[in-house]
């Protein structure tokens, strides 16, 4: 049961504040009203009784520090082909698992770096996927650590040196 004002991690919207409950015209049941912290002008309505939509508490400050400390050891992913990459990336994003998101972000970032060194550009889908991954991961880390979203990458880099 979510409470008004609670911060939660929504599978696609990232960190959201629960602003209340409502009933939607023509649809059965009650819905939570969620406002994403890092997506402008958006509101999500999630069925209270849904088992399909993954919503969980935002990680604690301690969990955020643990995740950052583990980042050097987070494995990069390998994909068999473009279709495998697309399916696995979508599954990781939907999972909302911070460790898997970190692994995906590391994989996409290293691939982007490799391509840049070869004077090649990353594909639009890879760039979009990296931004979505960062939105979910950095948003949660910013919230857990009490940082501004744009300061998360610098914070991570400073703690890994």
N, C-alpha and C positions, 0 to 999 in steps of 0.2 A: 504494500500500500504506500503510495507516494503522498507526500504532504506539500501543501502550498509553500513556496519559497525554497524547496529542496533543489539542490543541483544534482542532475543525473547525466549519465552518458547514454545518449540515444544512438542506435546503430548507424543511422545515416546523417543525422543532424549534428552529432557531436555533443558537446556540453550544452545542456538546456536547463532553464529554470522552470520548475513546475509553477504555473500561475493560477491553476485552478482546475475545475472539472466542469463539463458541460454535456448536454445532450444535443446531438446533431439531428436536424430535420430529416425524417425518413429513414434513419438508421437506428438499429436497436442498441440499447446499452448506454453506459456512460463513457465519456472520453476524457483523458487528461489533456489539458491545454499546456503545451510546452513551447517556450520561447528560446531559441538557440542564442547562445552568448556570442558566437563568432560568425553568424550568418545574419546579415542585415535584413530587416523587414520580412521576417518569416515567422510563421506560427505553425506548429505541428499538432495534430489531433490524433492521439493514440488511444485505441480501445483499452479500457481498464482491465478487461478480462482476457486480453490477447496473449497467447503464448508464442506467437510468431514474431512479434517485434521485440527486439532485445533492448531492454533498458536496465541499467545497473547503476549503483552509486559511483560517483567519481572517485578515482583512486585517492588515497591519503597522501599527505606530504612524504611520509616515510616510504610508501610504495613508489612514489615518483623518484625519490633519491635512489632507491634500489634499482629501478629500471634504468636510470641514467648511468649508474655504476656498471650495469651489465652490458651497456651498449657496445663496448669494444668486442665482446664475445658473442654478440648476436650474429647468427649466421646469415650470410646472403643466400637468397633463393636462386635456384636454377630452374629454368623452364624448358620444356621439351620443344615448344613451338609457340607461335603467337596465340593460338586458341587456348593452350594450356595456361599461358600467362594471363589471358583475359579472364578465364574461369577462376583460377586460383586467387588473383587479385580481388575479384568481386567477392569471393568467399571470405577472404581476410578482412576486407572492409566491412562486410556484413557481420562478421564475428564480433567486432568491437574489442578484440583481445589486444591489449597494449603491446605485449611482447611481439606478437605477430605483425602488428602495425609497424613496430620499430624495425623488424626484419625486412618488411616490404619497403619501407622508406630507405633503408640502407642499400638495398638492392637497386632500387630505382635511381638513387642519388649516385651510386658508384657507376652505374651504366651511363648516366648523364655525363659524369666526369670523364669516363673513358671515351665517349663519343666526342666530347669537347676537345680532348687532346688529339683526336684524329681529324679535327676540323669538320666534324659532322654534327648535325643537329639531331636532338631527340625527337621522336615522333610525337605528334600532338596527343595521342592516347597515353603515352608514357608521361608526358608533362602534366596532363590532366590528372592522371592517377597519382602522381607524386604530390600534387597540390591537395588532392582530396585526402590522401594519407596524412600529410602534414597537418591539415585542418583538424582531423580527428585526434591525432597524437599530440600535437603541440597545444591544441585547445585544452585537452585534459591536463597536460603537464602545467600549462599556465595557470589553470584553475587550482590545481593541487598545490602549486608552489607559491601562489599569490603573486604571479608575474603578469606583465602585459604580454599578450600573444606574440608581438613582434620581438620580444626579448628572449624568447625560449631558446632559439638556436644559439645565440651568444652565451646564454647561461650553460647550455649543454657543453659547448666547446670549452668554456672556462673550467668546468668541473672535470673534463676529461684530460686536461693537460697535466 
